[in-house]
């Protein structure tokens, strides 16, 4: 009798396990077919901004240097001059209150042919804001930059690199692309020129986005060394618009942007 009960219970357990396995296979197949970040067992996949861009091994080696500007401006013209000397393009991400104080520097960046991105109006923790507040933080800066330069920004970088699905939904709705970085120079920590170079040059690969700040302590000493080191490794310095696609792309879970075939 005990043996019969055991066999019945074992058979039921096997049936339950097989049923669960079948449900899992069907769910995975459905996710793969959709090609989207879907919901599975109550947990949603978080959207990811662009950290870097996938580049074929045979392609030209390119890298995007970016400079966040929120406090201070006395080194901005020096950065522009060094970039021009090395025939290097770059992208500056500007905060709204910085633009209010340094309109002439904004114009100087644009006049030098360098790209300008949006870094929010007040440098707040954006994911904590409402959708309307997020939209205002971004659109007001777009208007400021367009009024000064005639060009509306395409790329947005959130303060502190802090993103959420709601933030990226607004960015996408505004026809913009959220951009992070794959190499952080940590120049804002007061690192020496050599320390900054050591954080950037040895690890650089094609498609990387490098983060600097326009008024960090040793940026004017470090930048020529970074440019020389990367140039010697065969890199060309491009604006984000020459590397980061604005349509027909996907971003994987590591933040690497891939162009659709």
C-alpha positions in Angstrom: 0.0 0.0 0.0 2.8 2.4 1.0 4.6 1.6 -2.3 1.5 2.5 -4.3 1.0 5.8 -2.6 4.7 6.6 -3.1 4.4 5.9 -6.9 1.3 8.1 -7.2 2.9 11.0 -5.4 6.1 10.6 -7.4 4.1 10.6 -10.7 2.3 13.8 -9.6 5.6 15.5 -8.7 7.0 14.6 -12.1 3.9 16.0 -13.9 4.1 19.3 -12.0 7.8 19.7 -12.7 7.3 19.0 -16.4 4.5 21.5 -16.5 6.6 24.2 -14.9 9.4 23.5 -17.3 7.1 23.8 -20.3 5.8 27.1 -19.0 9.3 28.4 -18.6 10.3 27.4 -22.2 7.2 29.1 -23.6 7.9 32.3 -21.6 11.5 32.4 -22.8 10.5 31.9 -26.4 7.9 34.7 -26.1 10.5 37.1 -24.7 13.0 36.2 -27.5 10.4 36.7 -30.2 9.4 40.1 -29.0 12.9 41.4 -28.8 11.9 43.9 -26.1 12.5 44.4 -22.4 9.5 42.5 -21.1 8.1 41.5 -17.7 8.9 38.0 -16.4 7.6 36.7 -13.0 6.8 40.2 -11.9 10.2 41.7 -12.5 10.8 44.3 -15.3 14.0 44.8 -17.2 15.5 48.2 -16.6 16.2 50.4 -19.6 19.8 51.3 -20.1 21.4 54.4 -21.6 24.3 54.3 -24.0 27.7 53.7 -22.3 29.7 52.8 -25.4 29.2 51.8 -29.0 30.0 48.4 -30.6 32.7 48.8 -33.2 34.0 46.1 -35.7 37.6 45.1 -35.2 38.4 46.2 -38.7 36.8 49.6 -38.4 38.7 52.8 -37.7 39.4 53.4 -34.0 37.2 56.2 -32.7 36.6 57.5 -29.2 34.3 60.3 -27.9 35.6 62.7 -25.2 33.0 64.4 -23.2 33.1 67.2 -20.7 30.5 67.9 -18.0 30.1 71.6 -17.1 28.2 72.5 -13.9 30.6 74.6 -11.7 33.3 77.0 -12.8 34.4 78.0 -16.3 37.9 79.4 -16.1 39.5 76.3 -17.8 36.9 76.0 -20.6 38.7 78.1 -23.2 42.0 76.3 -22.4 40.2 73.0 -23.1 38.9 74.3 -26.4 42.4 75.5 -27.4 43.9 72.1 -26.6 41.2 70.2 -28.6 41.8 72.5 -31.6 45.6 72.0 -31.3 45.2 68.2 -31.5 42.4 68.4 -34.1 40.1 66.6 -31.7 36.3 66.8 -31.6 34.4 66.5 -28.3 31.0 67.0 -26.7 30.2 69.3 -23.7 27.3 68.5 -21.5 26.0 71.8 -20.0 23.8 72.4 -16.9 21.1 75.1 -17.1 22.4 77.3 -14.2 26.0 77.1 -15.7 24.6 78.3 -19.0 22.9 81.2 -17.2 26.3 82.3 -15.8 28.6 81.5 -18.7 26.7 82.3 -21.9 29.9 83.5 -23.6 31.6 80.2 -22.9 28.6 78.4 -24.4 29.0 80.4 -27.6 32.7 79.8 -27.6 32.2 76.0 -27.5 29.7 76.2 -30.4 31.9 78.6 -32.4 34.8 76.2 -32.1 32.6 73.6 -33.8 32.3 71.4 -30.7 29.1 69.6 -29.8 26.8 70.6 -26.9 24.6 68.1 -25.0 22.0 68.6 -22.2 23.0 67.9 -18.6 19.7 69.1 -17.0 18.6 72.5 -15.6 19.5 72.2 -11.9 21.7 69.1 -11.6 19.2 67.2 -9.5 18.7 63.5 -8.9 16.4 63.0 -11.9 14.8 59.7 -11.1 13.3 61.2 -7.9 11.4 63.8 -10.0 7.9 63.6 -11.5 7.6 63.1 -15.2 6.6 66.7 -15.7 9.6 67.9 -13.7 11.9 65.7 -15.7 10.5 67.1 -18.9 11.0 70.7 -17.7 14.6 70.0 -16.6 15.4 68.8 -20.1 13.3 71.1 -22.4 14.4 74.3 -20.6 18.1 73.6 -21.2 17.4 72.6 -24.9 15.7 76.0 -25.3 18.7 77.8 -23.6 21.2 76.2 -25.8 19.2 76.6 -29.0 18.7 80.3 -28.2 22.4 80.9 -27.8 23.8 78.6 -30.6 20.9 77.9 -32.9 21.4 74.2 -32.3 19.1 71.9 -30.3 20.9 69.2 -28.3 20.4 65.6 -29.3 22.1 63.9 -26.3 21.2 63.9 -22.6 23.3 63.0 -19.7 21.7 62.7 -16.3 23.5 64.2 -13.2 25.4 61.6 -11.2 24.8 59.2 -14.0 21.6 58.2 -12.3 18.9 56.9 -14.6 15.4 55.3 -14.4 12.9 54.0 -16.9 10.7 57.0 -16.4 13.6 59.4 -17.2 14.7 57.5 -20.3 11.0 57.3 -21.5 10.9 61.2 -21.4 14.3 61.4 -23.1 13.1 59.1 -25.9 9.8 61.0 -26.2 11.8 64.2 -26.7 13.6 62.5 -29.6 16.9 62.5 -27.7 19.4 59.7 -26.6 20.5 59.1 -23.1 24.3 58.8 -22.8 26.5 57.7 -20.0 30.2 56.8 -20.2 32.4 53.7 -20.3 35.6 55.4 -19.0 35.5 57.7 -16.0 38.6 59.8 -15.6 37.7 60.7 -12.0 39.3 64.1 -12.7 36.8 65.7 -10.3 38.5 63.9 -7.4 41.7 66.1 -7.9 43.7 63.3 -9.5 47.1 64.3 -10.9 47.6 64.5 -14.7 49.4 61.2 -14.7 46.7 59.5 -12.7 44.1 60.8 -15.1 46.1 59.6 -18.1 46.6 56.1 -16.5 42.8 55.8 -16.0 42.0 56.6 -19.6 44.7 55.7 -22.1 45.6 52.1 -21.2 42.0 50.8 -21.1 40.6 52.8 -24.1 39.0 50.8 -27.0 37.1 51.9 -30.1 33.6 53.1 -29.3 34.4 54.2 -25.8 32.9 57.4 -24.2 35.2 59.2 -21.8 34.0 61.4 -18.9 35.9 64.6 -18.0 34.8 67.8 -16.3 35.5 71.2 -17.7 36.8 72.7 -14.5 38.6 69.9 -12.7 41.9 70.7 -11.0 44.4 69.1 -13.5 42.4 68.8 -16.7 44.6 71.3 -18.6 47.7 69.3 -17.7 46.1 65.9 -18.4 44.3 66.6 -21.6 47.3 67.0 -23.9 48.8 63.8 -22.5 45.5 61.9 -23.0 45.2 63.1 -26.6 48.8 62.3 -27.4 48.6 58.9 -25.8 45.3 58.0 -27.6 46.5 59.4 -30.9 49.7 57.2 -30.7 47.3 54.2 -30.3 45.6 55.1 -33.5 42.4 56.8 -32.2 40.5 59.5 -33.9 38.5 61.9 -31.6 34.8 62.3 -32.6 31.7 64.1 -31.3 28.9 61.8 -30.0 26.9 62.6 -33.1 29.6 60.9 -35.2 29.5 57.7 -33.1 26.2 57.3 -31.2 23.2 56.5 -33.4 19.9 58.3 -32.8 17.7 55.7 -34.6 17.8 52.1 -35.7 19.8 50.8 -32.8 19.5 48.6 -29.7 21.3 48.9 -26.3 22.3 45.7 -24.6 22.2 45.1 -20.8 25.8 46.4 -20.5 24.9 49.7 -22.2 26.6 48.9 -25.5 24.8 50.4 -28.5 24.5 48.2 -31.5 23.3 49.4 -34.9 20.5 47.4 -36.4 21.5 45.4 -39.5 
